[in-house]
Amino acid sequence: MSLSHPRATRRDALTKLADFVPRAGRAYAAKRNYDHGPADRSNVSTLSPYLRHRLITEDEVVAAVLKAHSLSAAEKFIQEVCWRTYWKGWLEQRPQVWQDYLDARARERIRLLDDSALSARLEGAQRGDTGIACFDSWARELAQTGYLHNHARMWFASIWIFTLRLPWVLGADFFYRHLLDGDPASNTLSWRWVAGLHTKGKTYHARADNIATYTSGRFRPRTEELQQYAMPLEEELTQAPARWPAADNIAPDAKVLLFLTQEDLSPESWPLDGLDVAGVALFRPADAGSNQAPFVQAFKTAAIKDAGERAVSHWNVPAREIETAEDLAAFARERAADCAVTTIVPVGLLKPQVNTLAQSSAALGVPVKQIVRRWDSLFWPHARTGFFKLKERIPAVLDTLGLRPQGTLL
Ligand SMILES: Cc1cc2nc3c(=O)[nH]c(=O)nc-3n(C[C@H](O)[C@H](O)[C@H](O)COP(=O)(O)OP(=O)(O)OC[C@H]3O[C@@H](n4cnc5c(N)ncnc54)[C@H](O)[C@@H]3O)c2cc1C
């Protein structure tokens, strides 16, 4: 099994995208569900670590694909990209679901201190030592490569919840600590979806024959090895969708610092509308409470470094790593900047850290203003209920964004 991890640069992302584009049409739709194992990922893009940190953006991936394929040929791939958008928009409008996840994870961690049997079963599952060959192999693959095929993620989560009967929040935590694309929205909400908590009563049930088919026989679990029924988990959740924070007003002649975080590392395409960029602040606090694997942290650190270097040469301004509001205010004073600007920091562990810093820095006279990418502002209003509502808006939104070349067949 290859132990090398992808390099966290935009250049690598663009190379990977260019390589994948010819396969993003009907070939992707026909073959994407096969998990051929870590040595052959040619039927999927493996762009997720880059998209997750926006080293490349959803709209540029879709634009590149639509230059080579009609919308109907590339429909499946574009829909998958939009699943990411859907999860992000959905969680943005239900921040309590993230908080509930953190609270439940904290409770389970406390339970583990007293429940040595549960603790041993959890350790065995994470080590890949359950005796279910496919599951054990995926656990090791995840820990070593930081990636699992989508179908393997679905099977893994289903076996974790329904066969091994482990708490779903600890499975989501195991994924989040090891995935290079680990994302509070896509990860947490996909686990909830498998468990039957997202679409009430509808679970994802991993079946032995399905695993054998879509791993091309690499794994052949016995039917009785896996739980025969996937009874939906239940919870009380009454919260109605809220609105996400709107973009802030910024004076058109403002001099600004760009405030870069792991959440959006393509500042070249931020909607800055001609603002005068005076410097680049890089904010990379330790991920409070996430305990991500060293290779995941290294990917994020390298990704921010790459974005900082690109921004410096794009705007010909200095960059500085900042840790506190005082650092930010001092940098703003030096560069005569009126404020710092960032794209919306989505729901997740980083958000409260940015909010705390922003509050203090506003008190020091340097507000951190939020801007919103058009991709997000056009799609997120359709991410309030099920995916279907967003899916049916895809052609219209792509037209509004000018991403569908004229004359492309539907
Ligand atoms: C339990 C579980 C946990 C998951 N956790 C994450 C996560 O933390 N981060 C993450 O980015 N994806 C997550 N996914 C979604 C999906 O598995 C990955 O995005 C996908 O496997 C990444 O591989 P790829 O880039 O080759 O995807 P492709 O098939 O090439 O798809 C292109 C892009 O579309 C997006 N995408 C594709 N499928 C999905 C999906 N089902 N949901 C959301 N976005 C999708 C990704 O950004 C991906 O890079 C999870 C799925 C499950 C079932």
The ligand as an SDF file (V2000), in Angstrom:
LIG
                    3D

 53 58  0  0  0  0  0  0  0  0999 V2000
  -19.1180    8.3510    6.0520 C   0  0  0  0  0  0  0  0  0  0  0  0
  -18.6060    9.3320    5.0190 C   0  0  0  0  0  0  0  0  0  0  0  0
  -17.7340   10.3360    5.3910 C   0  0  0  0  0  0  0  0  0  0  0  0
  -17.2740   11.2690    4.4450 C   0  0  0  0  0  0  0  0  0  0  0  0
  -16.4150   12.2760    4.8690 N   0  0  0  0  0  0  0  0  0  0  0  0
  -16.0070   13.1940    3.9670 C   0  0  0  0  0  0  0  0  0  0  0  0
  -15.1580   14.2690    4.3770 C   0  0  0  0  0  0  0  0  0  0  0  0
  -14.8000   14.4090    5.5440 O   0  0  0  0  0  0  0  0  0  0  0  0
  -14.7460   15.1570    3.4290 N   0  0  0  0  0  0  0  0  0  0  0  0
  -15.1340   15.0520    2.1180 C   0  0  0  0  0  0  0  0  0  0  0  0
  -14.7100   15.8860    1.2930 O   0  0  0  0  0  0  0  0  0  0  0  0
  -15.9720   14.0650    1.7170 N   0  0  0  0  0  0  0  0  0  0  0  0
  -16.4090   13.1430    2.5920 C   0  0  0  0  0  0  0  0  0  0  0  0
  -17.2410   12.1350    2.1820 N   0  0  0  0  0  0  0  0  0  0  0  0
  -17.7500   12.1660    0.7960 C   0  0  0  0  0  0  0  0  0  0  0  0
  -16.9500   11.3680   -0.2430 C   0  0  0  0  0  0  0  0  0  0  0  0
  -16.7180   10.0670    0.2180 O   0  0  0  0  0  0  0  0  0  0  0  0
  -15.6140   12.0250   -0.6260 C   0  0  0  0  0  0  0  0  0  0  0  0
  -15.7990   13.3860   -0.9140 O   0  0  0  0  0  0  0  0  0  0  0  0
  -15.0280   11.3490   -1.8570 C   0  0  0  0  0  0  0  0  0  0  0  0
  -14.8740    9.9800   -1.6470 O   0  0  0  0  0  0  0  0  0  0  0  0
  -13.6810   11.9810   -2.1820 C   0  0  0  0  0  0  0  0  0  0  0  0
  -13.0400   11.2790   -3.2180 O   0  0  0  0  0  0  0  0  0  0  0  0
  -12.8410   11.9240   -4.6420 P   0  0  0  0  0  0  0  0  0  0  0  0
  -12.2310   13.2690   -4.5300 O   0  0  0  0  0  0  0  0  0  0  0  0
  -12.1100   10.9290   -5.4800 O   0  0  0  0  0  0  0  0  0  0  0  0
  -14.3280   12.0600   -5.1470 O   0  0  0  0  0  0  0  0  0  0  0  0
  -15.0160   12.1960   -6.6040 P   0  0  0  0  0  0  0  0  0  0  0  0
  -15.8790   11.0200   -6.7620 O   0  0  0  0  0  0  0  0  0  0  0  0
  -13.9440   12.3830   -7.6200 O   0  0  0  0  0  0  0  0  0  0  0  0
  -15.8970   13.4740   -6.4410 O   0  0  0  0  0  0  0  0  0  0  0  0
  -15.4290   14.8080   -6.7370 C   0  0  0  0  0  0  0  0  0  0  0  0
  -15.5900   15.6980   -5.5300 C   0  0  0  0  0  0  0  0  0  0  0  0
  -16.9600   15.8230   -5.1690 O   0  0  0  0  0  0  0  0  0  0  0  0
  -17.0810   15.8780   -3.7460 C   0  0  0  0  0  0  0  0  0  0  0  0
  -17.8590   14.6960   -3.3110 N   0  0  0  0  0  0  0  0  0  0  0  0
  -17.9760   13.5180   -3.9640 C   0  0  0  0  0  0  0  0  0  0  0  0
  -18.8340   12.7080   -3.3210 N   0  0  0  0  0  0  0  0  0  0  0  0
  -19.2630   13.3930   -2.2500 C   0  0  0  0  0  0  0  0  0  0  0  0
  -20.1570   13.1020   -1.1830 C   0  0  0  0  0  0  0  0  0  0  0  0
  -20.8370   11.9380   -1.1290 N   0  0  0  0  0  0  0  0  0  0  0  0
  -20.3440   14.0360   -0.2290 N   0  0  0  0  0  0  0  0  0  0  0  0
  -19.6890   15.2220   -0.2810 C   0  0  0  0  0  0  0  0  0  0  0  0
  -18.8430   15.5660   -1.2670 N   0  0  0  0  0  0  0  0  0  0  0  0
  -18.6340   14.6610   -2.2320 C   0  0  0  0  0  0  0  0  0  0  0  0
  -15.6860   15.8420   -3.1670 C   0  0  0  0  0  0  0  0  0  0  0  0
  -15.2510   17.1610   -2.9300 O   0  0  0  0  0  0  0  0  0  0  0  0
  -14.8980   15.1820   -4.2860 C   0  0  0  0  0  0  0  0  0  0  0  0
  -13.5310   15.5410   -4.2900 O   0  0  0  0  0  0  0  0  0  0  0  0
  -17.7110   11.1820    3.1020 C   0  0  0  0  0  0  0  0  0  0  0  0
  -18.5960   10.1590    2.7280 C   0  0  0  0  0  0  0  0  0  0  0  0
  -19.0310    9.2350    3.6750 C   0  0  0  0  0  0  0  0  0  0  0  0
  -19.9910    8.1560    3.2390 C   0  0  0  0  0  0  0  0  0  0  0  0
  1  2  1  0
  2  3  1  0
  2 52  2  0
  3  4  2  0
  4  5  1  0
  4 50  1  0
  5  6  2  0
  6  7  1  0
  6 13  1  0
  7  8  2  0
  7  9  1  0
  9 10  1  0
 10 11  2  0
 10 12  1  0
 12 13  2  0
 13 14  1  0
 14 15  1  0
 14 50  1  0
 15 16  1  0
 16 17  1  0
 16 18  1  0
 18 19  1  0
 18 20  1  0
 20 21  1  0
 20 22  1  0
 22 23  1  0
 23 24  1  0
 24 25  2  0
 24 26  1  0
 24 27  1  0
 27 28  1  0
 28 29  2  0
 28 30  1  0
 28 31  1  0
 31 32  1  0
 32 33  1  0
 33 34  1  0
 33 48  1  0
 34 35  1  0
 35 36  1  0
 35 46  1  0
 36 37  1  0
 36 45  1  0
 37 38  2  0
 38 39  1  0
 39 40  1  0
 39 45  2  0
 40 41  1  0
 40 42  2  0
 42 43  1  0
 43 44  2  0
 44 45  1  0
 46 47  1  0
 46 48  1  0
 48 49  1  0
 50 51  2  0
 51 52  1  0
 52 53  1  0
M  END
$$$$
